[in-house]
Amino acid sequence: MRAMIAQQPGPPEVLPVVEVPDPRPGPDGVLVAVAAAAPRSPDGSVPPNGAA
């Protein structure tokens, strides 16, 4: 599947689209199909480790 990975803070243009393995839900999890998604401007300003 394709995913946008935050490798550095910045605008959405710095979020590369990469191929990653399909997710596998755990025993109590569910898998939700997403047909389309888009980054928001603030999404690029979050550091890769998620700390703000």
N, C-alpha and C positions, 0 to 999 in steps of 0.2 A: 504494500500500500504506500501511497505518497503521504509525507508529513512535512510540516514546516518546523524546523528545529532552531531554537534560539541559541546561537553560539556566541553572540555578542549583543550588547544593548544597542538600540538604534531604531530607525524607522522600519516599517514592514519590508522595505526593499532589501534589508540585510538578513532576512529570514530565508535561508535556502530551502528549496523543495528537494527532499531526498527520499529514496526508497528505504523503507524499514519493514521488518517482518510483521505479518498480521498479528494483532493482539490475540491472546488466548485467555479467556476469563478463568478465574479460579473456581473452586467448587461451589462457592456461594455467589459468584459474580454473574453478570449478564454482558452480552456483547450487543452494542447498539450500532446499527448501520447509519452512517452519516453520508448523505448524498452530496452536500456542498457545505463549505465553511469559508470564512474570510477573516483575515487578521484585522484587528482594530488598531488605530494609531498607538494607544498606550501599550499594546501587547509587545511591541518592539523595545520598550523601555525597561522591561523586567529582565534582570540579570539571569544568565543561564541556570544558576543554582536556585532560583526562585526567591532569594532574599531581597527584600526591598529596602 
